Amino acid sequence: MGSGIGPRRLTIQTEQLAAAALRALSGNVRLHFEGGRVYDDARSVPVHAPHLQRQLMRADFESSRAVADALALRSRYSDAALHRRLMPENTIEKLLFEWLEQLRTESLVPPSLPGARRNLVRNYRRWSAEFVDSGAAESSLGILLFAFSQIVWSRLMAEALPEHVQDLLEPVRAGLAPALGPALAGLRRCRGDQAAYARHALDIAREIAERVACEYEDSPESQSVERGGFSLSLDFESGDADAPGGEAAGGARADVLAGRDGYRVFTRRYDREVDAVDLLRAGLAREYREALDRRLAQEGVNVGRLSRALRALLTRPRRDGFQYGEEEGRIDGRRLAAIVSSPAERRVFYQDRTTPVSNCVVGFLIDCSGSMKQYRDDLAFIMDVQMRALDQAGVRSEILGFTTQAWNGGRAQKAWWAAGRPAAPGRLNELCHIVFKPAARPWRRARGGIVALMKPDLFREGVDGEAVQWACERLLARDEERRILFVISDGCPMDRATHLANDEFYLDRHLRAVVGHYGQAGIEILGVGLGLDLSAYYARSLSLDLSEGVGNSVFDVFLGLLAGQGRR
């Protein structure tokens, strides 16, 4: 979050765009990117094919999109259970067999997706050029692996290799052709049948693995090709197919997702929770309130319509006596004489009378980081309308916000410096959690607190995980049966001091862990992204576009989430 659009946010946007393509092509709505890795919900998707591993480390959209297309085709055309059953035992054969399966699925890209095919071809050629330029092909092991992949790729994709690559491979190709000829012919012919293809792939993997073994027989520790910053490792650790594919995903991810024990806070000494009314001078509060009231009068938002929709979604009918004098229902015994004396009289029935009753509390948690400052007036307007509508619907609600008291760590970071800067200190900033409207306070009494959202100097940095935890604990302390939390944000957690002192995705992992934990505790956590997709963090989320003002359609986004839209 933070201020401006920096490299971190651009990376998130790139990953989200690529993830959208990945989900659309694969049909798996749980797939998403996180820090250069791909996850199926909370489970890492292993990527062993060397021509994809290197591209995963890049932050540019072209690489991410190519990887997304490749993995989508793998998800769509490869039977993972069959692949596991056929996987050979030998470590090097595993890598080669995996690589061959990835190349097979890429070759099955439908003709109706020429853009995806261009992405795949461009990606493989880019990887190949980097391999050659690095000098990795100058070693006997490097040229063997390079030749193997180039020959297979060219055969499967029906793409000619560049002339300089053909010249480079010619000596190796001549040595491989007698041994691999029949199997190579079978690859193209059987690429639509995974089981049949696998028989040829296993033959090729076995042959290449034997040749690789000869290359490092005297020095088994050299099971990799490393030149000029380019690395191709043969250390394939398959593990459990359902387990994350190695620590490259971010070290303690599994521990953090399992609970909150992996998250640390260097000091809570400077954290504070404040009532929003204490943040404004009386004169400034009146000025903000008058400006907001004028806007409410001008915009013409239908609060009554919103209230009725909220009542339908958040309340249940409760029997509240009877309603007499109806034209249908059950016969009222007291009106039997009227039936005899006036046979045409129809208002002799009674029905149950019901009253809509809410056993629900709705919380709104607003990201007050620097990049959200541009939305502050719109947020105040949206929250004021929401509170009025929820009050009319008889639903309890509260508005919370989160920010930091300082940029770049403040006193918490200085305390860390004084302690000698111990490694991996955890969260390093002074949190500020703001209560704009508590659930126990009705809208009319909370109007002065809501307008504090318009105060620009509130907006600094954001530690989302702890804020969601705080908001959820407040909801759990209440008696209502149904608890709902809307998180309104424009991106990923960002606190610069914490980011620099820990690993890059420390706050991201904690946010996901917290959302998962409280989701299991029964709280419905819904993400509302301002100009950005939040589905990487919230299982139910929708994007909100405020560029054209705030109309009834904006409130339909909130109603849609309550109605079950935005699921992934």
C-alpha positions, 0 to 999 in steps of 0.5 A: 500500500504505501504512497505512490505506485512503486515497483512493489505495487507494479509487481503485484499488478503484473502478477494479478494480470497474469493470474487472471489469464492463468485462471481463465485458460486453466479453468481453475479459479484458485490459481494466483501468483505470489512473489514469483511463485504460483499457488493453487489456493494456499498450496504451491504449484511446483515448476520444475521445467528450467525454461519456466523457472528462470522466467518466474523470477522476472517481474515483467508482464511478458515473462509472467504472462508466458509462464501463466499460459504455460502453466494453464496448459499444464493444468488443462491438459495434464493428468497430475495423478497419472503423471505422478504414477509414471514418474521415474525413480532416478532424480535426473530422470524425474527432471527430464520427464517433468520437462518433457511433460511441460513441453508436451502440454505447451505444444497442445495450445489450441489454434484459437489462441494464437496469442498464447502460442506466440507467448510460449514460443517467444518465452522459450526462444528467450530462455534459449538465447540467454542459455547460449549467451551465458556460456552455459552451452560451452560445457559438455553437460550444458550442451547435452541438456540444451540439445535435448530440450531444443530437439524435443521443443522443435519437434513438438512445436513444429518450429524451426530452430535458429540457424546458429542454434542448429550449427551449435547442436549439430555435433550433439544431434548426430550422437543422439539421433541413433539412440533417440530417433524412434522415441522422438518420432513417437513424441509428436505422434502421441502428444495428445495421449499422455500415457502413450507419450509417457512411454517415449518420454521415459525412454528419452529421459533414461537415455539422457540421464545415463549420458548426464551421469557419465558427464559428472561420474567423477564429480557428482557434486557438479549436478548443475550448469552455472555460467554468467549468472545462469543456473540450471540445476539437476537437483530435482526434489519431487517430494509430496505432489501436494506440498510446496515446491521448495523454500524458494516460495518464501521460507516459512510460508507453510508455518505462517499459513498454519497459524500466526506463530511465525509472525513477530512484532519487534515492539508494541510499545508505541502502538495505539488505538484512537477514537476518530473524533479525537483526531479533529478539531471541532471547527474542522469536524464541522467544516468536513461535515457540512461539505459531506452533507452538501455532497449527499444532497447533490449526489442523489444516492437512493439510501432507501433502496440500499436499505431495503436491499441490505434488509433482504440480505442481512435480516430474517423474518421473525413471527410477531403476532397475527394480522387480521382482516386478510382476504386469504390465510387461515379462517378467523373463528371470530368472523364465522358469523360474518361469513353466514350473514355476508357470504360475499365478505372475504376479509375473514382470514388472518395471517402470521405477522413477521418483522425483519430482525437482524442478528448480524454485525457488519464491519468496514476496515479501511486501509489508510495508507498513503496511496488511499489518500486520493479516495478519502472524500469518496470513502467518507461519502460511501461510509456515511451512506452505508451507515445510514442504510444499515441503521435503517435496515436495523443492522449493527455496523462499525467503521475501522481504519488502519495506518501507522503513526510514522513513515519508515518505522518511527520510534519502533525502528529506532528501538531496533537500531538501539538494540543492535539491529537483530536479524529478522525483527518482524514488524517495525513500525508504530501502528495506529488503529482508528475507530471511526464508528463503533458498532454500539454507536448509531449513525447520528451520533457517529457522524462527527467521527466518520468525517475524520476519514477526510483528514489527509495526514492520517494516511501513511503506511499499512500493516494489513494482517494485524489490522484484519486481526484487530477488526475480527477480534472486535467482531468476535467479542460481539453477540451477533450470530453472523459477522461480516468484515469488508476490507477496503484497500488498493493493494498489498501490505506495505511498511517500508521499515518492516519490508527492508528488515525482513523478507519481501513477502513477510507482511503478505504471508501474515495477511493471508494467514490471518484471513484464513484463520478468521475465515475458519472462525466463522467471519465472512471477510470480503475484499473491496479493491479500489482499482486493483484485484484483491483476490490474492488475499481474499477468497471473496472480493470485487473491484470498485472503480471510483474514477467516474464518481460514486453512484448507486452502482458503487453500492451494488458492489457491496451488495454483490459480495453479500449475495455471494459474488466474487468467489474464487 
